[in-house]
Amino acid sequence: MPALFDLDKERAAELRRWQAVFQRDGNKAAAWRCYRLARAWSLPIPESVMAELDRVAAAIGDEVERTRKPDRLSNSVEL
């Protein structure tokens, strides 16, 4: 079984690999995988991954705002 320090290094390296795939290929699934692993392992989320999640959150919010009916705002979206 690897030592805790080695495990942290391995996990950080895994995050860097997913981040690299996202940055190199624009593979959005890689950004989400990187985010999920970082959260599961209590590691910092790379800034490029956070920027992608912020972009997606803004797009979702814009779509909700565009399609909502004022009298149904409270029931329009459950996040």
TADA-V215525 format. One line per field, one symbol per residue. phi: phi as a letter, one per 30 degrees, with the letter a starting at -180 (. if undefined). burial: + if it has 9 or more other C-alpha atoms within 8 Angstrom, else -. A space follows every 10 residues. Layout:
BEGIN
phi = ???
burial = ???
END
This chain:
BEGIN
phi = .ddedddddd dddddddddd ddddcidddd dddeeddedd chcddeeddd dddddddddd ddddddcdce dbedcdbcc
burial = ------+--- ++--+--++- +++---+--+ +++++-+++- ----+---++ -++------- ---+---+-- --+--+---
END
